[in-house]
Amino acid sequence: MKVFILCLLLWLPGLANSNDDLEALLEIDSVALATAGQHWTDGDNFEGQIVIFEVEGKFYRGAFKGEVTLGAHGLEAYDLSVTVLRKEVVEKLEQDGKLHIVRRGIDYGNIQIAKDKPLAVDNYLEIAPVRVYGTVGWSPSEKSQFEFLAEASLSVGYAHARSTDSSIESTDSFFVGQNYKFSLKHKRYGRLDFERGWDGKLAKYDPESSDSREAWVSLTYTYQLNQSSSVSISAEKRSFRFGPEYEKAKTYMIRYRRKL
């Protein structure tokens, strides 16, 4: 509920003046290449090194993001998400020691398709008609090298998942998804992000509750090499559940990202 209220406060004012830059016909914003070590509870077949390719971009008034994971057994996972319409306001304001809105927005028509063999997900479909999000920032002073950021998002929709185990029934449910991220940013030494999210029928906080279907948590340090390139180190834990037990994944990753 706190996440929901924060999203509404960030989103409601000013969306009518959203940027026209989002209306590009087709534009790739960034590409990334990552190598990672992983450990999965779905068996020893998926332990070891993986390589991840990522691409992000926008088309007309929408946006997309794709990710492909390759391992010792070939294609281990993929994830494609498309947003049909995005209305966003970016307000990078200089506020001396004051809390200020960095950005706020609303997505219409979010569609995600995915496959994740290590988590026993043969195919996954998620349709979220609406997603609201926003980011607030705070700096001690105008000359400070530090900036604190807090981001939250809320989505509602329908999800279908089928297991790689034919003996397990598919799961279909309406969901409420919540995600938040806290960041400490230094102009010279980089950025540290802590991110937490979960999807569930009632969106309860506890990922072990009976109403939570999916949960994830990550810690990431990013160093900006120049205006267009960055390198990051992250640790991530994810879980997904078809029945009473969770399939869990731990990943330790080094990622290089370049803006185009």
C-alpha positions in Angstrom: 0.0 0.0 0.0 2.9 2.4 0.7 4.3 1.7 -2.7 0.9 2.3 -4.3 0.5 5.7 -2.5 4.1 6.8 -3.5 3.5 5.9 -7.1 0.2 7.9 -7.3 1.9 10.9 -5.7 4.6 10.9 -8.2 2.4 10.1 -11.2 -0.7 12.3 -11.0 0.8 15.8 -11.6 2.1 16.9 -15.0 1.8 13.8 -17.2 0.0 15.9 -19.9 3.4 17.5 -20.6 5.3 14.3 -21.3 8.3 14.3 -23.6 7.8 14.2 -27.3 11.2 12.4 -27.6 9.4 9.2 -26.8 7.7 9.3 -30.2 10.7 8.0 -32.2 9.6 5.5 -34.8 12.3 3.0 -33.7 15.4 3.6 -31.6 17.8 1.4 -29.7 18.8 3.1 -26.5 21.4 0.7 -25.2 23.0 -2.8 -25.6 24.7 -4.8 -22.9 26.8 -7.9 -22.6 27.2 -9.8 -19.3 29.0 -12.8 -17.9 27.8 -14.4 -14.7 28.2 -17.3 -12.4 25.0 -19.0 -11.2 23.6 -21.6 -8.8 20.1 -22.9 -9.2 18.0 -25.2 -7.0 16.6 -27.0 -10.0 19.6 -29.3 -10.3 23.3 -29.2 -11.1 22.7 -29.0 -14.8 22.4 -25.2 -14.6 25.4 -24.4 -12.4 28.4 -22.6 -14.0 29.0 -19.7 -16.3 26.4 -18.0 -18.5 26.5 -15.2 -21.0 23.7 -12.6 -21.2 22.8 -10.3 -24.1 20.5 -7.3 -23.5 18.9 -4.6 -25.7 16.6 -1.7 -24.7 14.9 0.8 -27.0 11.6 2.5 -27.9 9.3 2.6 -30.9 6.8 5.4 -31.6 5.3 6.0 -28.1 6.2 2.6 -26.7 9.3 0.8 -25.3 10.9 -2.6 -25.4 13.5 -4.7 -23.6 15.0 -8.0 -24.6 17.3 -10.4 -22.8 18.8 -13.8 -23.9 20.8 -16.1 -21.7 23.2 -18.7 -23.1 24.9 -21.5 -21.0 26.5 -24.9 -21.3 23.2 -26.3 -22.6 22.6 -23.6 -25.2 19.6 -21.3 -24.7 18.7 -21.3 -21.0 16.4 -18.3 -20.8 15.0 -15.4 -22.7 12.8 -12.4 -21.6 11.0 -10.0 -23.9 8.9 -7.1 -22.6 7.0 -4.6 -24.7 5.1 -1.5 -23.6 2.6 -0.3 -26.1 2.3 3.3 -24.8 4.5 5.1 -22.3 3.8 8.6 -20.9 6.7 9.9 -18.9 7.8 13.2 -17.5 11.5 13.8 -16.7 12.3 16.6 -14.3 16.0 16.7 -13.5 15.9 19.8 -11.2 18.6 21.3 -9.0 17.1 21.4 -5.6 19.3 22.5 -2.7 18.8 20.0 0.1 15.2 19.3 -1.0 13.3 16.3 -2.1 12.5 16.6 -5.8 10.8 14.5 -8.4 13.2 13.1 -11.0 10.7 11.3 -13.2 7.2 9.9 -13.2 5.2 8.0 -15.7 2.5 5.5 -16.6 2.8 2.5 -19.0 -0.2 1.2 -20.9 -0.3 -2.3 -22.3 2.7 -4.1 -20.9 3.3 -7.6 -22.4 6.1 -9.9 -21.3 7.0 -13.4 -22.6 9.8 -15.4 -21.1 11.4 -18.8 -20.7 13.6 -19.8 -17.8 14.7 -23.5 -17.7 16.8 -23.2 -14.5 13.7 -22.0 -12.7 11.6 -24.7 -14.3 9.6 -22.2 -16.3 8.9 -23.5 -19.8 7.0 -20.4 -20.9 5.6 -17.4 -19.2 3.1 -14.8 -20.3 2.3 -11.6 -18.4 -0.2 -8.9 -19.5 -0.4 -5.7 -17.4 -2.8 -3.1 -18.7 -1.4 -0.4 -16.4 1.9 0.3 -14.6 2.7 3.5 -12.7 6.2 4.4 -11.6 8.2 7.3 -10.3 11.6 8.4 -8.9 12.4 11.0 -6.3 15.9 12.4 -5.4 17.6 14.3 -2.7 21.0 16.1 -2.5 22.5 17.6 0.6 23.5 20.8 -1.3 24.0 22.1 -4.8 27.7 21.4 -4.7 27.4 18.0 -3.2 28.8 15.0 -5.1 26.1 12.7 -3.6 22.5 12.1 -4.6 20.0 9.8 -3.0 17.3 8.2 -5.2 14.2 6.2 -4.4 12.1 4.6 -7.1 8.8 2.7 -6.9 6.4 1.0 -9.4 3.1 -0.7 -9.2 1.4 -2.9 -11.9 -1.7 -5.0 -12.1 -2.6 -7.7 -14.7 -2.8 -11.4 -15.6 -0.1 -14.0 -15.8 0.2 -17.5 -17.1 3.1 -19.9 -16.5 3.8 -23.5 -17.5 6.5 -25.6 -15.9 9.1 -27.7 -17.7 7.9 -30.6 -15.5 4.8 -32.1 -17.2 3.5 -33.4 -13.9 3.1 -29.9 -12.6 -0.1 -28.0 -13.6 0.2 -24.6 -15.2 -0.7 -21.6 -13.1 -3.0 -18.7 -14.1 -3.8 -15.8 -11.9 -4.4 -12.1 -11.7 -1.6 -10.3 -9.9 -0.4 -7.1 -8.3 3.3 -6.4 -8.8 5.4 -4.1 -6.7 9.0 -3.0 -7.1 11.2 -0.5 -5.4 14.8 0.6 -5.7 17.0 2.7 -3.4 20.2 4.3 -4.8 23.2 6.2 -3.6 25.0 8.0 -6.4 28.3 9.8 -6.5 29.3 11.9 -9.5 32.8 10.4 -9.6 32.7 7.0 -7.9 29.5 5.6 -9.3 26.2 4.3 -8.1 25.0 1.6 -5.7 21.5 0.2 -6.1 19.4 -2.0 -3.9 16.3 -3.4 -5.7 13.4 -5.5 -4.3 10.2 -6.7 -6.0 7.5 -9.3 -5.9 4.3 -10.4 -7.7 1.4 -11.9 -5.9 -2.4 -12.2 -5.6 -2.4 -9.8 -2.7 1.2 -8.4 -3.2 2.2 -9.3 0.4 5.7 -8.2 1.5 6.8 -11.7 2.6 8.0 -13.6 -0.5 7.5 -16.9 1.4 3.7 -16.1 1.9 1.2 -18.3 0.2 0.0 -15.4 -2.0 3.4 -14.6 -3.5 4.2 -16.2 -6.9 7.5 -14.5 -7.8 10.1 -12.5 -5.9 13.5 -11.0 -6.5 16.2 -8.9 -4.8 19.5 -7.5 -6.1 22.5 -5.4 -5.2 24.4 -3.6 -8.0 27.4 -1.3 -8.2 27.7 0.7 -11.4 30.7 2.8 -12.6 30.3 5.2 -15.4 33.3 4.8 -17.8 32.3 7.8 -20.0 29.1 9.4 -21.2 28.0 6.3 -23.2 29.6 3.3 -21.4 29.3 1.8 -17.9 30.4 -1.4 -16.1 28.5 -3.0 -13.2 28.9 -5.8 -10.7 25.7 -7.3 -9.2 24.4 -10.1 -7.0 20.8 -11.3 -7.5 18.5 -13.8 -6.0 15.2 -14.7 -7.7 12.5 -17.2 -6.9 9.4 -18.6 -8.7 6.7 -21.0 -7.5 4.2 -23.3 -9.2 3.2 -25.2 -6.0 4.2 -25.2 -2.4 7.9 -25.0 -3.1 10.0 -22.2 -4.6 12.6 -22.7 -7.3 15.4 -20.3 -6.4 18.3 -18.8 -8.3 21.5 -17.0 -7.3 23.5 -15.0 -9.9 26.7 -13.0 -9.7 27.2 -10.9 -12.7 29.6 -8.5 -14.4 27.9 -6.4 -17.1 29.1 -3.9 -19.7 26.5 -1.5 -21.1 26.8 1.0 -23.9 24.2 3.7 -24.8 23.7 4.3 -28.5 
